[in-house]
Amino acid sequence: MDEELRIKGKRRLEWAETHMKVLNEIGGRLVRDNAFEGAKVGMALHVEAKTGMLAVWLARAGAEVRLASCNPLSTDDSVALSLKEDYGIKVYAKKWENKEEYYGNLASVLEMRPDYVIDDGADLITILHTSRRDLLPNIKGANEETTTGVIRLRAMAKEGNLNFPVISVNDAQMKHLFDNRYGTGQSTFDGWMNATNLLVAGKVLVVAGYGWCGRGIAMRAKGLGANVIVTEVDPVRAIEARMDGYRVMPMIEAARQADIIISATGCKDIITREHLEVIKDGCVMGNSGHFDNEISKTALSEMGAMPKRVREFVDEYRLPDGRRIFLIAEGRLMNLAAGQGHPVEIMDMSFAIQALSLEHLVKDHSKLENKVYEVPRELDEEVARLALETMGSKIDVLTPVQRRYLDDWQEGT
C-alpha cells in the first residue's frame, strides 16, 4: 500500500466532510434512523472526495456499499485508496482505466446483487437491462445523477423497457440550478487551467450547448475575459444565449473562429469531420459532457491525425495540412479527468439530494411504477433550507393572510 497516497486521500475526504454541512446534517439523521439497514447499494459515480463522503454516510446509515467509477479518467486514486483502507468501503476504480477494466469494475459492483443503484450516466442501469437481466428482480429502484443518464433512461421508459423506478436527481432544482451551472462552470475551468496552463482572456471561446451546464461555462468564460460564442439546436435556448450577451451561430461558422471549444450537450458528434476541416490551427478542444463522443476522435483518426501526448492531460493531433488541434483529457469530461470536479459546497447539495432520494426509494419503492420520477419537491426544499442555514441566510415566511390570498381565486387586490 502507498501510505503517502492513502494519507493524501484521507485528508481530501476529511476536507470534504468539513465543508459538506448539508450532507452531514442529513447523514446524521439517517444514521440515527438507521435508514439503510440491510440495503445493498451499488454506485457508479466519479470516485473523488465528495462522492466518497456520500458513500461513507450511506454506509454509516446501515447500507452495504460498493462503488465504481462512472468514467475511466475521473477517479482520484488517493481517495479510492483511503475509502478502502480508512472507511471500509469496497471501491473498484482507478484513474486511466481501459475499457475492459472499466466494465469489469462495474461488473464487480453488480456482483453484490444490489437492491438499489446510484448511477451517473446510466451505465450500471444499462448493464442491468442487457447483459445482467438476471439481477433485475433484486432491484427496487435507482437514482440517476446526470443529464446524459436521464436522457438514456427517459428513452428506455418511453419504449417500455425500464424495469424499475428511477429518480432523476439531475432534474432537482437544487441540482441542475447549482451543480450543473455553478459546479460545471467553475470545475470546467479548474480542468482547463490544470490541463493547459493557458490564458482564456481575449480568446474566442465556443460553448456547444446552452443547457444549465453550458450556461455555467459561458458565464465563467465571459468572466475570465473570453469572447464567447454559443452553438445550439434549441431556438429558445439560443435566444436566451443571445439575450445573455453571447454571439450565437452554427458550429460550422463558430469552428472557423474558435481558439477554444468546450462541449456540454449530452449528445454525440458535436465536433465532426465537417468542423475539423475548417477549424483553425492551435484550437484547443475540451468536453464537459459525460461521454467522450461529443468530439469525434474517429473523425480525427480518419483524417490521418494520431494523438501525441504533449502534456499530462493534452493530446496534440497534427493534420496532414500541418494544422495542430489539441484535445483535453481524451475528450472525456475535462472537469474531473483533468481537474478535481465540482466545488465541495456544490456537491454537498447534490449528494444531500442523492441521500434523501435513496431514503425515499427505500420507504416507497413498492408504490412506484417503472418510470423516471422527479425528486419530490419537499426533498428539494429541505436541502435548500439547510443550504441557506449553512450560508447564514434567512428568508421570509408567508403570513396566514398571504396564504389565504394566494389560495382564494375570488379575492381581489
Secondary structure, DSSP 8 states (H G I E B T S, - for coil): --HHHHHHHHHHHHHHHHH-HHHHHHHHHHHHHTTTTT-EEEEES--SHHHHHHHHHHHHTT-EEEEE-SSTT---HHHHHHHHHHH--EEE--TT--HHHHHHHHHHHHTT--SEEEESSSHHHHHHTTTTGGGGGG--EEEE-SHHHHHHHHHHHHTT---S-EEEGGGSHHHIIIIIIIIHHHHHHHHHHHHH----TTSEEEEE--SHHHHHHHHHHHHTT-EEEEE-S-HHHHHHHHHTT-EE--HHHHHHH-SEEEE--SSS-SB-HHHHTT--TT-EEEE-SSSTTSB-HHHHHHTT--EEEEETTEEEEE-TTS-EEEEEGGGSBHHHHSS--S-HHHHHHHHHHHHHHHHHHHHHGGG--SSEEE--HHHHHHHHHHHHHHTT-------HHHHHHHH-TT---
